[in-house]
Structures are given as structure tokens and as C-alpha cells.
């Protein structure tokens, strides 16, 4: 069975030497940011492991899949970029494409599930019970089964993997859609279940979340207009940023892939094949950046973790002295306008009744003693 075919694509001489070096440098930078950001996500999660709630495993799963993508795919592409051509043969091409494709789909499925979980929590909290650990772990396993299933299909003969036009990475051979009805069916089903449906679900969920949060804020009759506008702006950013990051990163690549499936890829300038693929790779660094700049709790925990690694003169560096162990039991958040009705939770992790605040759910408000929707995504 022939799973790769390089003859379909334009010759690699269309990419100048400096272009290959630029590709390798870019992927190195993305890989470094991926390593730093997602390692911090896992470290913070580890140090707060006793307080993690079931929905947070999806955030951990995202970090794990992104780090595995760094380990399983990026080194091959970097080496080939600086060598100005693919260096690992057909078997290496299939292996690279399989892991890249599977981990990308795991990421897509995880972000979609996370959007649904947040939608249920925010918009259907009275109708749906809190997620259990069993359910969360089963869903995480489902995201990996989803990715593995679609990534195995080309290996088993339904479509195939091949070199990308710039000859330093591998992907699906979109030409199979023009060669047979089976190939066309695979591509259409793939685009439907792995891109169009996830985008539709993510968009629906976050639009509903934003509407619900805005309605809740308006119901509180906040008197400070500037504060109200600031709250709504930040809540909106937090609610949509992760979903928008996914859509922005993958839409250009998906559109080019769709064109390659049913159009003439040879007529497409090489730059239009390179840029969308490179832009999609940046998706692995978005989430840690969003957590750090949009999530006060995560930022505090990262800062505490960095300080924890710096020895203190005559002191201990144990976790008991970290910033999150010194968090006040209650306080006024930056968004609070009415102490009797709204407060931003800044709780001690050791108090069971206040364990709602976690690394990935920093922005939790309470309205008249009841937990309001969490809007970190």
C-alpha cells in the first residue's frame, strides 16, 4: 500500500534556502513557547492537584496534547527545515503525519468539549448536575479515541498521508478526493466532523455564555457605568478567547485544505500553503498565554511557582509558603461594585466550603450567596 506520494506536489526549489531556515526558526520559537507555557500549566495543576475539579482535566488534557505535539512532530520538521527537505523517508512521513493529525484532533475535540461543559455550567446549571470525575475521565478518553480513529484511517487505506508542498512536513493527501469517491467521502466527512461541527458548537456555546453573563450583570442594576462596561468587556474576552484562538488558528489551514481537496493545488502559490500551516502550529501556545493574561488566579500561581523555585535565605521553599497558601479568605475583587451582592472570590484552598476557586476557574462571582457562571472561557 502506497501511503505517501511526493510527486503530486510542486518541487521544493520553489522555496528559497532562506525560506527553509525561516521555517525552522519559526517552529523552534513556537516549540519553545509551547514548552514553557504548557509546562507551567501542568506544574500549577500538579501543585494544586488536591483542589482540582473534574472539568479542569480538560485544561490539563490540552496541555498534555500540546506538549506531545512538541515532542512527536516538531523535531522532525525543524531538522528537515534546516536540511532544506524531508529527511525521514516514507515511514517517517506517515509517523509524523499520524501523530500531528491525531494530537491536533485531540486538541480540537477537547476545546469543543470544554465549550460544552462551560455552556452547561453557565447556562444550564439548574438542569445539569456537576460533572463527576468518572464522567470527566471518560470524556478525556473519548477525545483521544476520536483523534486516534481519524488519524488511523489514512494508515488503514482510507485516504493517505503525503509530503506537504514545502517538503519539510507531512499531512493528508487531499488529491485522493479527486481520485475516487471513497477519497472524496473521507474528506467531506472529515471536514464535517472535525472542523465545521466543532466550530459551530464552540460558537453557539460561547455566544450563549456571553449573553447569559451580560444578562446576569444587567439584572444586578450596577450603578457605575464605567465599571459595568469594564466588567462586561473582560467577561466577554475571557468567555470567547479560547474558542476564538482555535478558530483563528485552524480556519486558514482548513480553507486551504478544502481548496486543495476539490481545486487545483498546483495553481495555489506556495506561500498560501506554507503560511496557513505555520499559523495552525501557533495554536499550541495560545491557551497558556490566555490563562496568564486573562486569569488572575493562574497568573498568581505561576508567579508563586517561580518564586517557590528561588531559594530564600534561611527559609523553606515548601509549597506551604507559596502565594496560594497565603490567599485571604475573602476580599474585594476589582470588579465589585456592591459588597452585599457581588464579590470576586479569593478563597483559601484549605477551606472545603470555598473550594470553588481553582487554577483554571479564577473569575467566580457570587450573587446573593449563589455561585454565578464562571467565565474564564
N, C-alpha and C positions, 0 to 999 in steps of 0.2 A: 504494500500500500504506500503510495507516494503522498506524504503529508506535507511536503514543502515544495515550492516551486519558485525559484528566483527569476526565471526567465520572463515572468509576467510584468515585472516592474522595470522602470527606466534604469539605465546603467548608473552606477554610483558616481561616475565622473561629473554628474550634474551638480554634485555638492563639492565645493572647493575644499581644500585642505583646512583652511581656517574655519570653515563651517563645521567640520568634524570636531575640531578642537573646541569650538564654542559649545557644541552639543555635549561633549564630555565634561566640560567645566560646569555647564548648567546643571547636568544631572548630579555632579558631585555636590554642588551647592544645595540642591533640593534634598539630596540624601543626608547631608549634614544637618540641615534644619529638621528633617524628618526624625533623625536620631535624637537630637536634643529635645525637641518638643514632645514627642510621644514617650520618650523615656521619663520625662518629668511627669507626664500623665500617669504612667504606671507606678512610679515611685510614690507620688502623692496618694494614689489609690492603695498602695501597699501599706503605707504608714497609717492610713485611715481605714484599714480593712475591717476593723471591728464595728465600724459605723456605716459601712457601705450598705445601701439599699438595693433590692433586686434590679430596678431599672438602670442603675449605674453600670451594670455589667455590659451594657451596650456601648457605653463610652470606652470601657476597658477593651472590649472586643474591637472597636475601631482602632485603638492604639496598637493592639497586637497585630491586626491585619496590615496596618501601615508599616510597622517595623519588619514584618515578614516580607513585605514587598521590597523593602530596602535590602534585605539580606538575599532574597531569592532572585531578584531581577536587576537591580541597579548595577551591581559589579560587572555583569556581563555586558551591559550596554556601555558602561564607562570604558571598559577595556577595548570594546570594538570601536568606539568613537575615536579614541586616541590612536587606534591601529588603522583607522580610515576604512573599516569594513568588518563585516561579521566574521568572527574568528572561531566559532564553536560548532560548525557543521550543522547537518540536518537534525541530529539528535538534540544538540544544544538549543537549536531554534525551537523545536517542539517543547522542550522542557521550559525554556524561558517564557514562551507564549502561554503555556498552560498555567504556570504559577502567576504570571502577571494578570491573565484573564480571570482566574479563579479568585485571587485576592481582591481584584477590582470589583468583582460581582459581590463578594462578601461585604465589601465596604458599602456598595450601593444598597444591598438588602438591609444592612444594619442601620444606615441612615433612614431608610424608609420605615423600618420597624420603630426606630426611636421617635420619628414624627407621629406615628400612630399611637404609641404609648403616651406621649405628651398630650396628644389630642384627647385621648380618653381621660387622662388625669385632669386636664383643664376644663374640657367642655362636657364630659360625661362622668364626672367624679361621683355624682349621686347614684348613678345607674350601674357603675362598674366597680367592683372591689379592687383593692390594691393588688398589684402583681406579686405573686409568691416567688420564692427562689426556684422552685421546680419549674414553674412556667417560664421564668426568665432564662434559665439554663437551656430549656428545651428550644426556646426561640433562637438563642445564640447558636445552638447546634443546627437548627434549621437554616440559618444564614450560611453556614459552611456547607451544608448539603446542597443548598441552592447553587452556590458558586462552583462546587465540585462537579455537579451534574452537567451544567452548561459547558464547563471547561473540558470535560471528558468527551463530549460529543464529537469535536473535531478529531480527537485522537482515535475514536472508535470508527471514524469514517464518514460521519455526517458533517460536511464541510471539511476544512483542513487549515493548518497553520502554515504561514509563509513569511518570508522576509518583508519588512516594510520598505517603502520606496527609497529611503535614505540608507538602507543596507546596514544598520547597526542595531536593529531590534526586530522582533517578530510579532506577528499578530494574526488575526483571521484572514484567510484569503477570500476577499469579497467577490472575486471573479467567479467563484463557484455558483453564485446566484444567477449568472448568465449562462452557465454551462449546463445546468439541469434544473428541473422543477424541484427536486429534493433540496438542492442548494438554495434556491430562492425561498422555499418554505422555511428552511432553517433560519435564514437571515430575517425574514419577516417576523417569525415567532420570537427570535432573539431580541430584535428591536422592541417588540411589543411588551414582552415580559421583563426585560432587563433595562429598559430606558423609559419608554413612554408611560407605562403604568406607574413605575416608581415616581417619575416627575409629577404625574397627575395626583398621586396620593400625597406626596410631600407638599405640593402647592395647596391642595384642599385643606390638609391638616393645619398648616401654619396660617393660612388665611382665617380659618375658624378660631385659632388660638388668639390671633391679634384682635379679632372682633370681640371675643369674649373678654379679653383683658381690658380693652377700651370701654366696653360696656360696664365692667366692674368698677373702673375708675370713675366713670361718669355718675354711677349710682352713689358714689361716696360724696358727691357735691363738694369737691375740693374748691376752696375759695381762692387759692393762689394760682392765677392763670399761668404764670411763667413756670412754676413748679409742676403744674399739671402737664403742660406741654413737654417739659423735660422728661417727666416720668413716661409719658406715652411714647416719646421718641426712643428712649432707651429700651423700654419694654418691647417695642416693635423691632428694634435692631437685634435684641437678644433672641426674639422668637423666630426670626427668619434667617439669621446669618448662616447657620449651619446648612439649612436647606438651599439657600441661595448659593453658597460656596460650592456645593455639589453640582447644582445645575450649571453654574458658570464654568466650572472646570470641565464638565463632561459634554456639554451641548455642542461646542465646536467640533470636537472629535467625533461625536455621534453623527453630526450632519455630514461631515466629510466621509465618514464610513458609509452612510446611507447613499451618498452620491457615488461612491466607489462601487457600491453593490449594484446599482441599476444604471449608472452612467459610464462614461469612458474615463477611467482613471489616468490614462496616458495623457489626456488633454488637460489634466489638472496640474498647474505649476507645482514644482517640488516643494516650494516654500509652504503651500497650502496643505501639504501632507505632514510637514515637519512641525509647524507651529501648533496646530491643534493637539498633536500627540504630546508635545512638550508641556503644553498648558494643562493637559489632563493629569500629568505627573505631579503638578503642584498641588493637587487635591490632598495629598498625604500630609501637607504641612498646615492646612487651613485650620483644622479643628483645635490644635493646641494654641494657635495664635488667638482664635476666637475666645477660648476659655480664659486665656491670660488677660486680654484687654477688656472683655465683656463680663467676666465673672470675678467679683471681688473676693469670694472665698478661695477660689483656685489660685488667684494671684497672691493672696496672703499665705497660702500653704506652700506655694513654690518659694516665696521669699523665706519662709520659716525653714524650709528644707535646705536652701542654700546656706542660711545662717547656721543650721544644725551641723553642716559639714565643716564649718570653720571652728577649730578648737578655741575654747575660751580659757583665758589664763586662770588656772586653779579651779576651773569649773567642770561640770559634766556636760557631755553632748548628747545625753539620752533624750528620747522622744518626749519625756515628761516635761522638758524645759522648752519645748517648741512653742511657736506662737499660738497654735490652735489649742494648746492646753491652758493658755492664759486668756482666752477669749472671754469677755464679760458675759454674764448670764443673760443680760438684756441690755438694750441700748437703743438709741435713736438712730435710725438709718438716714441716709442722705436724702431719701425720697419722702420722709414722713412729714405730713402736714397736720395731722390730727392725732395726738398721742393716744386718745381714747379709742380710736377706730382703726388706725393703720400703724404698723410698726415693722421695721425690717429686722428680721430675726438674726441675732448674733449670739448663738447659744453655746453653752459649754457642752462638748461632746460627751461628758460623763453623765449628763442628766438624761435618763431614758425618756422622760416626757418631752424633751426638747431635741430629740434625735432627728428631727426632720431636716435640719441643715446639714448638708454633706458637701463633699468636694465639688460635685458637678451640679448641685442644686443650691447655689448661693442665694439667689434672689427669691426668697419666700416671704410673702406678706401674709398677715393675719387680719382678717376683717371680722370684728365683733366676736373674737375668740375662735373663729373657724379658719382653717387653712385655706387661703386663696390660691389660685392657679400659680404654679411655678412657671417662670417664663425665661429660663436660661437658654432655651432654644425655641 
